[in-house]
Amino acid sequence: MGKYFGTDGVRGRANEDLTLDMSIRIGQYLGMYYGKDRHAKILIGKDTRLSGDMFELGLAAGATSMGAMVYLLGVCPTPAVSYLIRKERFDCGIMVSASHNPYYDNGIKIFNHNGEKMEEDVLLQIEDYMDGKTSLDLKTGSQIGEYFDWQDGLEIYMSWLKETVPVDLSGFKIAVDNANGSATSTAIETLDSLGATVEAISNSPNGININKDCGSTHPEKLQRNVREGDFDIGLAFDGDADRLIAVNSKGELVNGDYILYICSRYMKSQNSLNKNMCVTTVMANLGLYKALDENKIDYIQTPVGDKYVFEEMQKNDYYLGGEQSGHIIFYEHAVTGDGLLTALKLLQIMKETNKSLEELSDGLFIYPQLLKNVKVNCKEKALKDPRLLNVIQEVADELGDEGRILVRPSGTEPLVRVMVEAKTDDLCESYVQRVVDFIEQNQY
């Protein structure tokens, strides 16, 4: 990771950590990088937060000042940008979003010509320009670029979704939580057009209510609506609609671990689970691994982050992977997580098997899990201490096959994260606290 770009782009509080000048400079560098001998073609999308217009136009101004032709998609899901880059042969794409963060944060994600997250070396070059270490000559006269409002982009994206998962949803009653975010631009229209009866909440963005007590990180209202309204399924998206958390007809959460279990079993039955492999991160629940073993499905673990899941899938041509958070990648169709594509896949499985989400989840026991963060001065010192490693090993030995412990550093904060899965909540609390107490007592 660089100075500004993390695993998911630049992110921070708008006009404090992430400024208009930064967006202009990012746009300028991309316009130059892809426009050395022609006008670069760049796509920009955004979610619904208040600062989105500012950063969208800052990026567009920067890029056009270097001769680029910029197409503004407007409010859209992040995966729409990724797909349209490939479909319409853009040089690159930019998404203005801070995903599940509060409205006062924003972010800038950059995708290459394949719709994948931009290569690290290009991001480092952009950072050098942002810091004034390099300079650019702005275009003049007829070489200056233009921008266009691209109304057709979302229609192309939604048509692709329906062609990819051609499922008749007549008879389905679906509750949808759009998180007052990007999903408001596509989810209801797509599900309606496939024949479903849809009722939406958190579907009126005003710039400051994105993710506020709603969406995939706060699905409680959706769960209540599903329980009280006799729905077949509930769908909760995050702010930029690249994640999905589902709710079954009893109002119970169906997170990314459940989705991976349901999809991997179905894909195996259809001979479409390439190499019989399901890609997970180290944070996937132990219960998922036991259930995959029971179904003779192979799995592999990556570090936390959809970036690492995708890299593993791309390297080995695996078709299914994702995270507990609901960021699911169907590599046969897409190169990034897509909440609406995931929803359609789940609905297709329900339709073709004639089973509810409860029935499809049968055989998966999710172990209770507890995660605590411990503030430290030096993460590396703590995690290299043989005494701490010994305490962690003692816990692992006591858990045996009926649980696990994972202790890892935060990627962005001075924290050590301690996670335990065990048969009961009390066991989780006991084992986590043992490790937390040791770390705090030694004041790393």
DAHU-V544719 format. One record per helix or strand of 2 or more residues. SS is the DSSP state (helix for helix, strand for strand). FROM is the first residue (numbers start at 1). LEN is the number of residues. Records with the same first field share a line. If there is no record, write none. Layout:
SS: FROM-LEN, FROM-LEN
//
This chain:
strand: 9-6, 41-6, 69-7, 92-5, 105-7, 146-4, 173-5, 197-5, 233-5, 244-4, 253-2, 277-5, 298-5, 320-3, 328-3, 368-8, 404-6, 415-8
helix: 20-14, 52-14, 78-11, 120-11, 141-3, 153-12, 182-4, 187-7, 220-10, 256-14, 274-3, 286-9, 306-11, 339-15, 357-4, 379-6, 386-17, 425-18
//
